[in-house]
Amino acid sequence: MVRTHAAAAFGMALVVLLLLSPSLREQLARPLARSSPASVERRIEIVEIELPAEPEARPLPPPRPAPSPPPLRATQVPSSDALERGESLLRSGRFPHLRASYGRIGFEAYRDAMLELGGVFFLFDGKARQPVAEVDPRTGALGGELVRADLSRWPRDVTRHLSEPLRLGQASYGPRVSRVILLPPARLDAALLGGLDAHLRALDLDPGDLLRVDLAYELRGGNLYCDVLLVAMRDGTERSLSLQIDLSGGMTRTEVAL
């Protein structure tokens, strides 16, 4: 009982000292402040992050005037001899690089026109350089593995337009399937190669020096046409052409850019 009263008396005396002595009160409070969460939080340096200003929009350059069309003169429609020459070129297996544009009609219209004309799309083994199996370019359904004799051996790489059929084909045949190609009917490519051959000879150019052909596809009256726009030759020169070929029905009237 005496100890309890003594403790109470000591506590009361301590309270009185704190009230009477501000300096003592500060000294007793300092150790508590060091461990106070609020004090620790205030010691964290808040760095203001300055976001870069958005770049100013650059004005678009003024549109370029459309180039004037090259002077044209009519030439003869290629003869049956030119078509026979095209068939001979197909059999030789020496083809220029083809750079085709579907911008005028869209790839789907080109795809459907080629299917209607008898062209076939194939999964392709790029390493072995051989077709693996037919593929429906619209659904990805697989067909036979034989290549018909009436198809051209001049493949068109259409992989970038048919990523989904490629994926479905790889699920069945594995990673050796790396591309999707189109093999048009041989008669169609005979018209194209034979027309080019006759056209270049009319310009006193050697068709054997042809390296690349740029063309654009069109649909008119239910027929598929290609406009041959430019050819690149072995000596590094490029030549603008205006040769129009009816791929559905043979050769049409052609024009030569001089």
C-alpha positions in Angstrom: 0.0 0.0 0.0 2.8 2.3 0.9 4.6 1.5 -2.5 1.4 2.3 -4.4 1.1 5.7 -2.8 4.8 6.4 -3.4 4.5 5.6 -7.1 1.4 7.8 -7.5 3.2 10.6 -5.8 6.2 10.2 -8.2 4.0 10.3 -11.2 2.2 13.4 -10.0 5.6 15.1 -9.4 6.7 14.2 -13.0 3.6 15.8 -14.5 4.2 18.9 -12.5 7.8 19.1 -13.7 6.7 18.8 -17.4 4.2 21.5 -17.0 6.7 23.8 -15.3 9.7 23.1 -17.6 9.3 23.5 -21.4 12.9 22.6 -22.0 12.6 19.4 -20.2 9.4 18.7 -22.1 11.2 19.1 -25.4 14.1 16.8 -24.4 11.7 14.1 -23.4 9.7 14.5 -26.6 12.7 14.3 -29.0 13.3 10.5 -28.9 9.6 10.0 -29.6 9.8 12.3 -32.7 12.6 10.2 -34.3 10.3 7.2 -34.4 7.2 9.0 -35.4 5.8 7.8 -38.8 4.8 11.3 -39.7 8.4 12.4 -39.3 9.7 9.5 -41.5 7.2 10.4 -44.2 8.3 14.0 -44.2 11.9 12.9 -44.8 11.0 11.4 -48.2 12.0 13.7 -51.0 9.1 14.2 -53.5 10.6 14.9 -56.9 8.4 16.6 -59.5 8.6 14.8 -62.8 8.4 17.1 -65.8 6.8 15.5 -68.8 8.2 16.5 -72.2 6.0 18.8 -74.2 4.1 17.2 -77.1 5.9 17.7 -80.4 4.5 20.3 -82.6 2.4 19.0 -85.4 4.4 19.4 -88.6 2.4 20.9 -91.5 1.8 18.4 -94.4 3.8 19.2 -97.6 1.6 20.5 -100.4 0.4 17.8 -102.8 2.5 17.1 -105.7 1.0 17.8 -109.1 0.1 14.6 -111.0 2.7 13.7 -113.6 1.7 14.2 -117.1 1.1 10.9 -119.0 3.8 9.8 -121.3 3.2 10.1 -125.1 1.6 6.9 -126.4 1.4 5.2 -129.8 -0.6 2.1 -130.6 1.0 -1.2 -131.5 -0.3 -4.4 -132.9 -2.1 -6.9 -130.8 0.4 -9.7 -130.1 0.0 -12.6 -132.5 -0.5 -16.3 -131.8 3.3 -16.5 -132.3 3.8 -14.3 -129.2 1.5 -16.5 -127.2 3.5 -19.6 -128.2 6.6 -17.7 -127.2 5.0 -17.1 -123.8 4.4 -20.9 -123.4 8.0 -21.6 -124.3 9.2 -19.1 -121.7 7.0 -20.8 -119.1 8.6 -24.1 -119.9 12.1 -22.7 -119.5 11.4 -21.6 -115.9 13.1 -18.3 -116.3 10.8 -15.6 -114.9 11.3 -12.0 -114.0 10.5 -10.8 -110.5 6.8 -9.7 -110.4 5.7 -6.8 -108.2 2.0 -6.6 -108.4 -0.5 -4.0 -106.9 -4.1 -4.9 -106.0 -4.9 -1.4 -104.9 -7.3 -0.7 -107.7 -9.5 -3.6 -107.0 -8.5 -5.0 -103.6 -6.9 -8.4 -103.0 -10.2 -10.2 -102.4 -11.5 -9.3 -105.8 -8.2 -10.5 -107.4 -8.3 -13.7 -105.4 -11.9 -14.5 -106.5 -11.1 -13.6 -110.1 -8.1 -16.0 -110.1 -10.2 -18.8 -108.5 -12.8 -18.3 -111.3 -10.1 -18.5 -113.9 -8.8 -21.7 -112.5 -5.9 -20.6 -110.4 -5.0 -22.6 -107.3 -3.6 -21.4 -103.9 -1.1 -23.7 -102.2 0.7 -23.9 -98.9 4.4 -23.7 -99.7 7.6 -25.1 -98.2 10.0 -22.2 -98.8 13.1 -24.2 -97.9 12.3 -27.1 -100.2 10.7 -24.7 -102.7 7.7 -26.9 -103.4 4.0 -26.8 -102.9 2.7 -28.8 -99.9 -1.1 -28.9 -100.3 -3.9 -26.9 -101.9 -5.6 -24.4 -99.6 -8.8 -22.5 -99.9 -7.7 -18.8 -99.5 -11.2 -17.9 -98.1 -11.6 -20.6 -95.4 -8.2 -22.2 -95.0 -9.6 -25.7 -95.9 -7.0 -28.0 -97.2 -7.2 -29.9 -100.5 -5.0 -32.3 -102.6 -1.2 -32.3 -102.7 -0.8 -32.7 -106.5 -0.2 -29.7 -108.8 -2.3 -29.9 -112.0 -0.4 -29.9 -115.3 -2.4 -26.9 -116.6 -1.1 -24.6 -113.9 1.8 -22.1 -114.3 5.1 -22.8 -112.5 5.5 -19.1 -112.0 4.4 -18.7 -108.3 3.0 -15.5 -106.8 3.8 -15.1 -103.1 0.5 -13.9 -101.4 1.4 -14.8 -97.8 0.9 -11.3 -96.4 -2.7 -11.4 -97.6 -3.5 -14.8 -96.2 -2.1 -15.1 -92.7 -5.1 -17.1 -91.4 -5.0 -19.8 -94.0 -1.2 -20.0 -93.4 -1.8 -20.5 -89.6 -4.4 -23.2 -90.3 -2.0 -24.9 -92.7 0.8 -24.9 -90.2 -1.4 -26.6 -87.7 -1.7 -29.6 -90.1 1.8 -29.6 -91.7 4.0 -27.9 -89.2 6.5 -25.1 -89.5 7.9 -26.3 -92.8 4.9 -24.4 -94.3 6.2 -20.9 -94.5 4.2 -19.2 -97.3 1.0 -19.2 -99.3 1.4 -19.0 -103.1 -0.8 -18.7 -106.1 -0.3 -20.7 -109.3 -2.4 -19.1 -112.1 -3.5 -21.1 -115.1 -0.6 -21.6 -117.5 -2.5 -19.9 -120.4 -2.8 -16.7 -118.3 0.9 -16.5 -117.7 1.6 -17.4 -121.3 -0.4 -14.3 -122.3 1.5 -12.2 -119.9 5.0 -13.4 -120.8 4.3 -13.5 -124.5 2.9 -10.0 -124.4 5.9 -8.7 -122.5 8.3 -10.4 -124.9 6.6 -8.9 -128.0 6.3 -5.5 -126.4 10.0 -5.3 -125.4 11.1 -6.4 -128.9 9.0 -3.6 -130.4 11.0 -1.2 -128.2 14.3 -2.8 -129.3 14.9 -4.2 -125.8 16.2 -7.7 -125.2 13.5 -9.6 -123.3 16.3 -11.8 -121.9 17.5 -8.7 -119.9 14.2 -8.3 -118.1 14.6 -8.5 -114.3 11.4 -7.1 -112.8 7.9 -6.2 -113.9 5.6 -3.8 -112.0 1.9 -4.1 -112.8 -1.5 -3.2 -111.4 -4.7 -5.4 -111.7 -8.1 -4.1 -112.8 -11.5 -5.6 -113.3 -13.7 -4.5 -116.2 -16.7 -6.1 -117.8 -16.1 -9.3 -115.8 -12.5 -9.6 -117.2 -9.3 -9.4 -115.2 -6.7 -7.0 -116.7 -3.2 -6.1 -115.8 -1.5 -2.8 -116.6 2.2 -3.2 -117.0 3.6 0.0 -115.6 7.3 -0.4 -115.5 10.1 -2.9 -116.2 13.6 -3.0 -114.7 16.4 -4.3 -117.0 19.7 -6.0 -116.3 21.8 -2.9 -116.9 20.1 -1.1 -114.0 17.7 1.0 -116.1 14.0 1.2 -115.6 11.5 1.8 -118.4 7.9 3.1 -118.0 5.4 1.1 -120.1 1.7 1.3 -120.8 1.0 -2.3 -121.8 -2.5 -3.6 -121.1 -3.2 -7.3 -121.0 -6.6 -9.0 -120.8 -5.7 -11.9 -118.5 -9.2 -13.4 -118.9 -9.4 -13.5 -122.6 -6.0 -12.9 -124.1 -4.3 -9.8 -125.4 -6.0 -6.4 -125.8 -4.9 -3.4 -127.8 -1.6 -2.3 -126.3 0.2 1.0 -126.1 3.9 1.7 -125.8 5.5 4.6 -123.9 8.3 6.0 -126.0 
